Amino acid sequence: MKRYGIPLIVIFVGSFVLSLIDKYLPFSNTVIYFLKAMLLFIFGVYLSTYSKKSSGWVKKFIVAGLFVLVLLFDLGFIRIPLFNKVLSFVGFNSIIYAMIYIYFGYIFF
């Protein structure tokens, strides 16, 4: 149950809570998008099947920093014209960003 059930519970409970927050609380779209990215990160953490969690803080610091950097790129707060052209040429879209958030959660521990 733990291996397959908890990620499924995270999906259902997280999407329910996000829909309630989006519907009843007057947050900006940026806050809602940040909460969605955090939900994807948490989903990735629960997909990780390692029995022994890593205690190394450097790896966690790098992953968290990359997560914030990618989130800022995705939200458009950081714009580098050449980098944006390369990403649009390769076909980077919101699905790819969502998969990256899940991957960061997966490798966090």
PyRosetta script that sets phi, psi and omega in degrees:
from pyrosetta import init, pose_from_sequence

init()
pose = pose_from_sequence("MKRYGIPLIVIFVGSFVLSLIDKYLPFSNTVIYFLKAMLLFIFGVYLSTYSKKSSGWVKKFIVAGLFVLVLLFDLGFIRIPLFNKVLSFVGFNSIIYAMIYIYFGYIFF")
pose.set_psi(1, -39.7)
pose.set_omega(1, -175.2)
pose.set_phi(2, -65.3)
pose.set_psi(2, -40.9)
pose.set_omega(2, -175.9)
pose.set_phi(3, -68.4)
pose.set_psi(3, -39.2)
pose.set_omega(3, -176.5)
pose.set_phi(4, -106.1)
pose.set_psi(4, -27.1)
pose.set_omega(4, -173.7)
pose.set_phi(5, -79.8)
pose.set_psi(5, -40.7)
pose.set_omega(5, -175.6)
pose.set_phi(6, -66.1)
pose.set_psi(6, -44.6)
pose.set_omega(6, 175.9)
pose.set_phi(7, -60.9)
pose.set_psi(7, -34.9)
pose.set_omega(7, 177.2)
pose.set_phi(8, -67.3)
pose.set_psi(8, -40.0)
pose.set_omega(8, 176.7)
pose.set_phi(9, -64.2)
pose.set_psi(9, -39.9)
pose.set_omega(9, 177.5)
pose.set_phi(10, -60.1)
pose.set_psi(10, -41.1)
pose.set_omega(10, 179.2)
pose.set_phi(11, -61.9)
pose.set_psi(11, -51.3)
pose.set_omega(11, -175.3)
pose.set_phi(12, -69.4)
pose.set_psi(12, -47.2)
pose.set_omega(12, -178.8)
pose.set_phi(13, -67.6)
pose.set_psi(13, -42.5)
pose.set_omega(13, 179.4)
pose.set_phi(14, -62.8)
pose.set_psi(14, -43.3)
pose.set_omega(14, 179.4)
pose.set_phi(15, -68.0)
pose.set_psi(15, -35.0)
pose.set_omega(15, 177.1)
pose.set_phi(16, -65.4)
pose.set_psi(16, -46.3)
pose.set_omega(16, 179.5)
pose.set_phi(17, -64.7)
pose.set_psi(17, -41.8)
pose.set_omega(17, 178.0)
pose.set_phi(18, -62.7)
pose.set_psi(18, -39.6)
pose.set_omega(18, 179.0)
pose.set_phi(19, -67.7)
pose.set_psi(19, -36.9)
pose.set_omega(19, 176.2)
pose.set_phi(20, -65.5)
pose.set_psi(20, -43.6)
pose.set_omega(20, 178.9)
pose.set_phi(21, -63.3)
pose.set_psi(21, -44.0)
pose.set_omega(21, -179.3)
pose.set_phi(22, -64.8)
pose.set_psi(22, -34.1)
pose.set_omega(22, -175.9)
pose.set_phi(23, -81.8)
pose.set_psi(23, -40.9)
pose.set_omega(23, -169.1)
pose.set_phi(24, -108.3)
pose.set_psi(24, -16.3)
pose.set_omega(24, -179.6)
pose.set_phi(25, -112.4)
pose.set_psi(25, 134.4)
pose.set_omega(25, -175.6)
pose.set_phi(26, -83.4)
pose.set_psi(26, 70.1)
pose.set_omega(26, 175.7)
pose.set_phi(27, -94.2)
pose.set_psi(27, 159.0)
pose.set_omega(27, 175.6)
pose.set_phi(28, -76.3)
pose.set_psi(28, 166.3)
pose.set_omega(28, 179.5)
pose.set_phi(29, -64.5)
pose.set_psi(29, -28.9)
pose.set_omega(29, 179.5)
pose.set_phi(30, -64.9)
pose.set_psi(30, -41.7)
pose.set_omega(30, 179.4)
pose.set_phi(31, -66.7)
pose.set_psi(31, -43.1)
pose.set_omega(31, 178.3)
pose.set_phi(32, -62.1)
pose.set_psi(32, -42.1)
pose.set_omega(32, 179.7)
pose.set_phi(33, -65.3)
pose.set_psi(33, -39.3)
pose.set_omega(33, 176.5)
pose.set_phi(34, -62.2)
pose.set_psi(34, -42.1)
pose.set_omega(34, 178.2)
pose.set_phi(35, -64.6)
pose.set_psi(35, -36.7)
pose.set_omega(35, 176.3)
pose.set_phi(36, -65.0)
pose.set_psi(36, -41.6)
pose.set_omega(36, 178.6)
pose.set_phi(37, -63.8)
pose.set_psi(37, -40.0)
pose.set_omega(37, 177.6)
pose.set_phi(38, -65.1)
pose.set_psi(38, -38.6)
pose.set_omega(38, 177.0)
pose.set_phi(39, -62.4)
pose.set_psi(39, -42.3)
pose.set_omega(39, 177.6)
pose.set_phi(40, -64.6)
pose.set_psi(40, -38.1)
pose.set_omega(40, 177.1)
pose.set_phi(41, -62.9)
pose.set_psi(41, -45.9)
pose.set_omega(41, 179.6)
pose.set_phi(42, -63.9)
pose.set_psi(42, -38.8)
pose.set_omega(42, 175.9)
pose.set_phi(43, -59.8)
pose.set_psi(43, -43.0)
pose.set_omega(43, 177.7)
pose.set_phi(44, -64.0)
pose.set_psi(44, -36.8)
pose.set_omega(44, 177.4)
pose.set_phi(45, -61.5)
pose.set_psi(45, -42.9)
pose.set_omega(45, -178.7)
pose.set_phi(46, -76.3)
pose.set_psi(46, -15.1)
pose.set_omega(46, 173.4)
pose.set_phi(47, -77.5)
pose.set_psi(47, -22.3)
pose.set_omega(47, -179.5)
pose.set_phi(48, -64.1)
pose.set_psi(48, 130.6)
pose.set_omega(48, -175.1)
pose.set_phi(49, -105.7)
pose.set_psi(49, 11.1)
pose.set_omega(49, 179.6)
pose.set_phi(50, -65.8)
pose.set_psi(50, 132.7)
pose.set_omega(50, 179.9)
pose.set_phi(51, -81.3)
pose.set_psi(51, -30.8)
pose.set_omega(51, 178.9)
pose.set_phi(52, -106.7)
pose.set_psi(52, 118.7)
pose.set_omega(52, -179.1)
pose.set_phi(53, -78.6)
pose.set_psi(53, 143.3)
pose.set_omega(53, 179.9)
pose.set_phi(54, -75.7)
pose.set_psi(54, 139.4)
pose.set_omega(54, 178.2)
pose.set_phi(55, -106.4)
pose.set_psi(55, 5.9)
pose.set_omega(55, -179.8)
pose.set_phi(56, -73.1)
pose.set_psi(56, 123.0)
pose.set_omega(56, -175.3)
pose.set_phi(57, -83.3)
pose.set_psi(57, -22.8)
pose.set_omega(57, -178.1)
pose.set_phi(58, -66.9)
pose.set_psi(58, -46.0)
pose.set_omega(58, 179.3)
pose.set_phi(59, -61.8)
pose.set_psi(59, -42.7)
pose.set_omega(59, 179.6)
pose.set_phi(60, -65.6)
pose.set_psi(60, -38.0)
pose.set_omega(60, 178.3)
pose.set_phi(61, -64.7)
pose.set_psi(61, -43.0)
pose.set_omega(61, 179.5)
pose.set_phi(62, -65.7)
pose.set_psi(62, -44.7)
pose.set_omega(62, 179.9)
pose.set_phi(63, -63.4)
pose.set_psi(63, -43.5)
pose.set_omega(63, 178.9)
pose.set_phi(64, -64.4)
pose.set_psi(64, -40.0)
pose.set_omega(64, 177.6)
pose.set_phi(65, -64.4)
pose.set_psi(65, -43.5)
pose.set_omega(65, 177.0)
pose.set_phi(66, -64.5)
pose.set_psi(66, -37.1)
pose.set_omega(66, 177.4)
pose.set_phi(67, -60.0)
pose.set_psi(67, -47.6)
pose.set_omega(67, -179.8)
pose.set_phi(68, -65.4)
pose.set_psi(68, -41.0)
pose.set_omega(68, 179.9)
pose.set_phi(69, -63.0)
pose.set_psi(69, -45.4)
pose.set_omega(69, 178.9)
pose.set_phi(70, -65.9)
pose.set_psi(70, -38.8)
pose.set_omega(70, 177.8)
pose.set_phi(71, -62.8)
pose.set_psi(71, -42.0)
pose.set_omega(71, 178.4)
pose.set_phi(72, -66.5)
pose.set_psi(72, -37.0)
pose.set_omega(72, 174.3)
pose.set_phi(73, -63.9)
pose.set_psi(73, -43.7)
pose.set_omega(73, -177.9)
pose.set_phi(74, -65.6)
pose.set_psi(74, -38.7)
pose.set_omega(74, 179.7)
pose.set_phi(75, -77.5)
pose.set_psi(75, -14.0)
pose.set_omega(75, 178.5)
pose.set_phi(76, 88.9)
pose.set_psi(76, 11.6)
pose.set_omega(76, 177.3)
pose.set_phi(77, -74.3)
pose.set_psi(77, -31.0)
pose.set_omega(77, 175.8)
pose.set_phi(78, -112.1)
pose.set_psi(78, 123.2)
pose.set_omega(78, 179.2)
pose.set_phi(79, -128.1)
pose.set_psi(79, 121.8)
pose.set_omega(79, 172.9)
pose.set_phi(80, -121.3)
pose.set_psi(80, 111.5)
pose.set_omega(80, -171.7)
pose.set_phi(81, -53.8)
pose.set_psi(81, -46.2)
pose.set_omega(81, -179.1)
pose.set_phi(82, -64.8)
pose.set_psi(82, -42.7)
pose.set_omega(82, 179.1)
pose.set_phi(83, -63.2)
pose.set_psi(83, -41.1)
pose.set_omega(83, 178.3)
pose.set_phi(84, -64.9)
pose.set_psi(84, -38.3)
pose.set_omega(84, 177.7)
pose.set_phi(85, -64.5)
pose.set_psi(85, -41.9)
pose.set_omega(85, 179.8)
pose.set_phi(86, -64.6)
pose.set_psi(86, -44.6)
pose.set_omega(86, -179.6)
pose.set_phi(87, -65.2)
pose.set_psi(87, -39.2)
pose.set_omega(87, 178.6)
pose.set_phi(88, -70.3)
pose.set_psi(88, -32.3)
pose.set_omega(88, 177.8)
pose.set_phi(89, -67.8)
pose.set_psi(89, -39.1)
pose.set_omega(89, -179.3)
pose.set_phi(90, -74.6)
pose.set_psi(90, -23.2)
pose.set_omega(90, 178.8)
pose.set_phi(91, 99.7)
pose.set_psi(91, 30.3)
pose.set_omega(91, 178.1)
pose.set_phi(92, -69.8)
pose.set_psi(92, 123.6)
pose.set_omega(92, 177.5)
pose.set_phi(93, -137.9)
pose.set_psi(93, -170.3)
pose.set_omega(93, -173.7)
pose.set_phi(94, -65.3)
pose.set_psi(94, -29.2)
pose.set_omega(94, 178.3)
pose.set_phi(95, -66.7)
pose.set_psi(95, -40.8)
pose.set_omega(95, 178.9)
pose.set_phi(96, -64.9)
pose.set_psi(96, -42.3)
pose.set_omega(96, 177.3)
pose.set_phi(97, -61.5)
pose.set_psi(97, -41.3)
pose.set_omega(97, 178.9)
pose.set_phi(98, -62.5)
pose.set_psi(98, -41.2)
pose.set_omega(98, 177.9)
pose.set_phi(99, -66.0)
pose.set_psi(99, -34.5)
pose.set_omega(99, 177.7)
pose.set_phi(100, -67.3)
pose.set_psi(100, -40.4)
pose.set_omega(100, 177.7)
pose.set_phi(101, -62.0)
pose.set_psi(101, -41.8)
pose.set_omega(101, 177.8)
pose.set_phi(102, -64.6)
pose.set_psi(102, -40.9)
pose.set_omega(102, 179.4)
pose.set_phi(103, -63.4)
pose.set_psi(103, -42.1)
pose.set_omega(103, 178.0)
pose.set_phi(104, -61.2)
pose.set_psi(104, -39.7)
pose.set_omega(104, 175.6)
pose.set_phi(105, -65.6)
pose.set_psi(105, -37.4)
pose.set_omega(105, -179.8)
pose.set_phi(106, -64.7)
pose.set_psi(106, -40.7)
pose.set_omega(106, -176.6)
pose.set_phi(107, -91.1)
pose.set_psi(107, -0.9)
pose.set_omega(107, -176.4)
pose.set_phi(108, -62.9)
pose.set_psi(108, -37.8)
pose.set_omega(108, 179.7)
pose.set_phi(109, -104.6)
pose.dump_pdb("model.pdb")
